[in-house]
Each structure stands twice: as C-alpha cells, then as structure tokens.
Amino acid sequence: MTAIDSVLLVAFGGPERREDIRPFLRVVAAGRPIPPERLEEVARHYELIGGRSPLNALTRRQADGLAAALAAEGRPLPVWVGMRNWHPYLHETLAEMADRGHRRAVGIVLSSLQTEASWARYVEDVAAARDKVGPGAPEVAYAPAWSDHPRFIDAMVDRGRAALEGVARERRAAARLVFTAHSVPVSMATGSPYARQLEAAARAIAGRLGRATWSLAYQSRSGSPREPWLEPDIADVIRALAGEGVRDVLVIPVGFVCDHVEVLYDLDVEARRLAEARGVGFHRAAAANDHPAFVAMLADLVRRGATS
C-alpha cells in the first residue's frame, strides 16, 4: 500500500467576495429544484453578513494549524483544502496534489455529523474529482467520523463556556443550552447516525458544562414544505422556551464546523430577532473554527490514518 504523503481537508466552500455570491449559489443549487426567488433570498443573507462567507478563510486556518501541529510532532505532511462548491474545487486541489507528486492522502470530511448530505456526498464528490483528474489522482483514505472525539468535545465545551460568560451572572445558571444542527429530510436521516450523533455530542458537552437540562433544535431548513424534515425547528424551540419563562438561551451550533451563513445569519440575525421579540436574551457559542483543541483532533485523525 502506498504510504500516506499528504492530508486533504474536504469542506463545503463559500463565496469570498460579493460578486461570488450568486455564482456560488448556482453551483450549490445545480440539479436541485430550488426556486430562483429562494436563491435570491439567500444571496441577500450573504450580503447582510458582509458580502462573503468566512468559511474558506477559517478552513485555511484549520489547515495551517494542522500543518503546524503535524510538524511539531515530527510528522510533517502538506495539508491541502478542497471545496465541494467553490474554489479551490476538489478537482483543482487533487490536480495540484498530483502535480506535486502526492499519491495517497488522509481525507478528513469537515462535517461533524453523518448523513447523505453531510458526508456521503462529500465522498462521492471526491471520487468524481479523482475521475476528472485521471489516473494520476491521489488516492484518498478517509478518517473516521469524529463527532464523539474527545478533542472536538473539548473545543465545543470551551466555546460554550466562553459564551456563558456573556450571560449576566445572576441569570447564567438558568440560561438554557440549545444545541443545533442543519435540518435534513427525515427520509435522509432515517438509517443514518445523524440525529444520534447530535444528541450524543450535545449530552457530552452539556454534562461537561454542568447542565442537566438542555434542548436540541434543527435549523436552516431549505426543502419543500411538503416533505418532512427533522424537527423541532430552532424558532419553535425558542417560542416554547419563552412560554416556559426561560430568560436566556445559549445556542451551541455543534452541527457546524465553521461560522458560516447558517450561523451568522440564520442564528445571529433570524433566531436572535425572534428571541428578543419574545423577551429572551440570545447568546451564541462560536463554532469549532480553528480552536486549538479542534486542530489537535485533526492531528489525531491524521495520526491514526497515517498508521492504518
């Protein structure tokens, strides 16, 4: 078997300039029956968060941190980033890797929870990109799922603890933790570990934060209203908690690796607006992003992959 000679981080991708927004959304929507008005609505969301997504820059920071961590361990490997939906596209990255002589990479899917949309399609897109590059494309051996990895849990506990500091001291103990992930169709979630992984990660994080009571919510639904998707929606959870007299909610977006539009708009704008209209203080933990513990987790996944 060819030895591991590189690392490939596989991410969703996002627009980095205002003029990229609509071309990016057309790539994301290709082959899907999404009405043009819905795409225009999402384009406005990107414009409201500054006309770009920080996802690409954050992924590059994850890659840089991982390369530094591997070098510090005496296991220097080049770390590459390939995007499903924007530059550098997976086929662009794999072609450059091939040109540099790389033959076998550890692939890490930057999605914390597994279902068809969040994992299988990434793997399929890498396979399609390898076919596009041709016979010289590097092989990709994937790291396992990591939603329960201790260092990921460490990172999200730290993110949650930091966000709790933003709640008034006298209200902090009563603040309700709400863990979120992107909703997906029930038909897709059935038979996958997606919901179980979310609940297990939430339980572990809440336990470390000393919270016996917490909630799960799904967000950012984008499909046909005629098709059942995972629930409860974050809006319904906020309304219910407001009705119970909860004064503060702390949302921990455990299903998102980076602060992207689903976090910066769907949570920070829409969910916050709803909470404040109900008299509920809204607080949000950062995603893992390039937290040192998350980078340490990536290094551990590479370490395991390179010896398998």
C-alpha positions in Angstrom: 0.0 0.0 0.0 1.3 3.5 -0.8 2.3 5.4 2.2 0.3 8.5 3.3 2.1 11.6 1.9 -0.5 14.3 2.4 -3.7 15.4 4.0 -6.9 16.6 2.3 -9.5 18.6 4.2 -12.8 18.4 2.4 -15.1 21.3 3.0 -18.4 22.8 1.7 -16.9 26.1 0.3 -18.3 29.6 0.3 -18.2 32.9 -1.6 -15.3 35.1 -0.6 -16.4 38.3 -2.4 -19.7 39.9 -3.0 -19.5 39.1 -6.8 -19.0 35.4 -5.9 -22.3 35.1 -4.1 -24.8 34.3 -6.9 -22.4 32.1 -8.9 -21.6 30.2 -5.8 -25.3 29.7 -5.1 -25.9 28.5 -8.6 -23.3 25.8 -8.1 -24.9 24.7 -4.8 -28.3 24.6 -6.4 -27.3 22.7 -9.6 -29.6 19.9 -10.2 -32.0 20.8 -7.4 -35.5 22.3 -7.8 -34.8 25.4 -5.9 -36.9 28.4 -6.9 -34.8 31.5 -8.1 -36.5 33.7 -5.5 -35.2 31.4 -2.7 -31.6 31.7 -4.1 -32.0 35.5 -4.2 -33.2 35.4 -0.6 -30.1 33.5 0.5 -28.0 35.9 -1.6 -29.3 38.8 0.5 -28.5 36.9 3.6 -24.8 36.8 2.5 -25.0 40.5 1.7 -26.3 41.2 5.2 -23.3 39.3 6.8 -20.7 41.3 4.9 -21.0 40.0 1.3 -18.8 36.9 1.9 -18.5 33.7 4.0 -15.7 33.3 6.4 -15.8 29.5 5.8 -12.9 29.4 3.3 -10.6 31.5 5.4 -11.4 29.5 8.5 -10.8 26.3 6.7 -7.4 27.6 5.6 -6.6 28.5 9.2 -7.6 24.9 10.2 -5.2 23.6 7.5 -2.4 25.9 8.6 -2.9 24.9 12.3 -3.0 21.2 11.4 0.2 21.5 9.3 2.0 23.2 12.2 0.7 20.6 14.7 2.0 17.8 12.5 5.3 19.4 12.0 5.7 19.9 15.8 5.1 16.2 16.2 7.8 15.4 13.8 5.3 14.2 11.2 5.4 17.0 8.6 2.8 16.5 5.9 1.4 19.0 3.5 -2.2 19.9 4.2 -4.5 20.7 1.3 -8.0 22.1 1.2 -10.6 21.0 -1.4 -14.1 22.5 -1.6 -17.3 20.9 -2.9 -18.9 24.2 -4.1 -16.2 26.8 -4.7 -12.6 27.4 -5.4 -10.4 25.6 -4.8 -12.7 22.9 -6.1 -11.8 19.3 -5.2 -10.6 18.6 -8.7 -8.4 21.7 -8.7 -6.8 20.6 -5.4 -6.3 17.0 -6.4 -4.8 18.0 -9.8 -2.3 20.2 -8.0 -1.5 17.5 -5.5 -0.9 15.1 -8.3 1.4 17.6 -10.0 3.4 17.8 -6.7 3.8 14.1 -6.7 1.4 13.2 -3.9 -0.1 9.7 -4.3 -2.1 8.9 -1.1 -3.8 11.3 1.3 -5.7 11.1 4.5 -9.1 12.7 3.8 -11.0 14.4 6.6 -14.6 15.4 5.9 -15.2 18.7 7.7 -18.7 17.7 8.8 -19.4 16.8 12.4 -22.5 14.7 11.8 -23.0 12.0 9.3 -25.9 11.7 6.8 -26.1 11.6 3.0 -25.9 15.3 2.5 -23.2 15.9 5.2 -20.9 13.0 4.5 -21.7 10.6 1.6 -21.9 13.4 -0.9 -18.5 14.7 0.1 -17.1 11.3 -0.5 -18.9 11.0 -3.8 -17.6 14.4 -4.9 -14.0 13.4 -4.1 -14.5 10.3 -6.2 -15.9 12.4 -9.1 -13.0 14.8 -8.8 -10.5 12.0 -8.9 -12.1 10.7 -12.1 -11.9 14.2 -13.5 -8.2 14.4 -12.7 -7.5 11.0 -14.2 -5.2 8.1 -13.3 -2.6 10.2 -11.5 -5.1 11.5 -9.0 -4.1 10.8 -5.4 -5.9 8.0 -3.5 -7.9 9.3 -0.5 -8.2 7.2 2.7 -10.8 8.7 4.9 -10.5 9.4 8.6 -13.5 8.0 10.6 -16.4 10.1 11.9 -15.4 12.3 14.7 -18.5 13.8 16.4 -17.6 12.0 19.6 -13.9 12.7 19.5 -12.8 14.0 22.9 -10.9 16.9 21.5 -14.0 18.1 19.5 -16.0 17.9 22.7 -13.2 19.9 24.4 -13.4 22.6 21.8 -17.2 22.9 22.0 -17.2 22.9 25.8 -14.7 25.7 25.7 -16.8 27.6 23.2 -19.9 27.1 25.3 -18.2 28.2 28.5 -16.9 31.3 26.8 -20.4 32.2 25.6 -21.9 31.6 29.0 -19.6 34.4 30.3 -21.7 36.8 28.2 -24.8 36.0 30.2 -25.5 38.2 33.2 -24.0 36.5 36.2 -27.4 36.4 38.1 -29.1 34.7 35.1 -26.2 32.5 33.9 -27.2 29.3 35.9 -30.8 29.4 34.4 -29.7 30.0 30.8 -30.9 27.1 28.6 -28.4 25.4 26.3 -29.8 24.7 22.8 -27.7 22.5 20.5 -28.3 22.9 16.8 -27.6 21.2 13.5 -28.7 21.7 10.0 -32.1 20.1 9.4 -32.3 17.4 6.7 -35.2 15.4 5.3 -36.5 12.7 7.6 -36.1 10.2 4.7 -32.4 11.1 4.5 -31.9 11.0 8.3 -33.6 7.6 8.7 -30.9 4.9 8.8 -28.1 7.4 9.3 -26.5 8.2 12.7 -27.1 12.0 12.2 -29.6 12.6 14.9 -28.0 10.1 17.3 -24.6 11.8 16.9 -26.1 15.2 17.5 -27.8 14.1 20.7 -24.6 12.2 22.0 -22.4 15.2 21.4 -24.9 17.6 23.0 -25.2 15.3 26.0 -21.4 15.2 26.4 -21.0 18.9 26.1 -23.9 19.7 28.4 -22.6 17.3 31.0 -19.2 19.0 30.9 -20.8 22.3 31.4 -22.8 21.1 34.4 -26.2 21.3 32.7 -28.7 18.5 33.3 -31.4 20.3 31.3 -30.8 21.3 27.6 -32.6 21.2 24.3 -32.0 20.1 20.7 -33.1 22.0 17.7 -32.7 21.9 13.9 -32.2 24.9 11.7 -31.8 26.3 8.2 -34.4 24.0 6.5 -34.4 24.7 2.8 -36.5 22.0 1.2 -40.1 21.5 0.0 -42.7 22.2 2.7 -44.5 19.0 1.6 -41.5 16.9 2.7 -41.0 16.2 6.4 -37.6 17.4 7.8 -36.0 16.9 11.2 -37.6 18.9 13.9 -38.1 20.8 16.2 -37.0 23.9 14.4 -35.0 26.5 16.3 -37.8 29.0 16.1 -40.3 26.6 17.6 -37.8 25.8 20.4 -37.3 29.5 21.2 -41.0 30.1 21.3 -41.6 27.1 23.6 -38.8 28.2 26.0 -40.1 31.7 26.1 -43.5 30.3 27.0 -41.8 28.4 29.9 -40.4 31.6 31.2 -36.8 31.0 30.1 -35.0 34.3 30.1 -31.8 33.4 28.2 -30.9 30.8 25.6 -27.4 29.9 24.6 -27.2 28.3 21.2 -24.3 25.9 20.6 -24.1 25.1 16.8 -22.5 21.7 17.3 -23.5 20.6 13.8 -21.4 23.3 12.1 -17.6 23.2 11.9 -17.2 26.9 10.9 -19.2 30.1 11.4 -21.0 30.2 8.0 -24.2 31.8 6.8 -26.3 29.3 8.7 -24.7 30.6 11.9 -24.1 34.2 11.1 -27.5 34.9 9.5 -29.9 32.1 10.5 -28.9 32.2 14.1 -27.3 35.6 14.7 -30.0 37.5 12.8 -33.2 35.5 12.5 -33.1 33.4 15.7 -31.8 36.4 17.7 -34.6 38.6 16.3 -37.3 36.0 17.3 -35.8 35.5 20.8 -35.6 39.2 21.5 -39.2 39.7 20.3 -40.2 37.1 22.9 -38.2 38.9 25.6 -35.5 36.2 25.7 -31.8 37.0 25.7 -30.0 35.4 22.8 -26.4 34.1 23.2 -24.4 32.0 20.7 -21.3 30.0 21.1 -18.8 30.1 18.2 -18.4 27.0 16.0 -15.2 25.0 16.4 -13.5 27.1 13.7 -9.7 26.8 14.4 -9.9 26.2 18.1 -6.7 24.6 19.3 -8.5 21.5 20.6 -10.2 21.1 17.2 -6.8 21.4 15.4 -5.5 18.8 17.9 -8.3 16.5 16.9 -7.5 16.9 13.2 -3.9 15.9 14.0 -5.1 12.8 15.9 -7.2 11.8 12.9 -4.2 12.1 10.6 -2.0 10.2 13.1 -4.5 7.3 13.1 -4.9 7.4 9.4 -1.2 7.5 8.7 -0.7 4.3 10.7 -3.7 2.4 9.5 
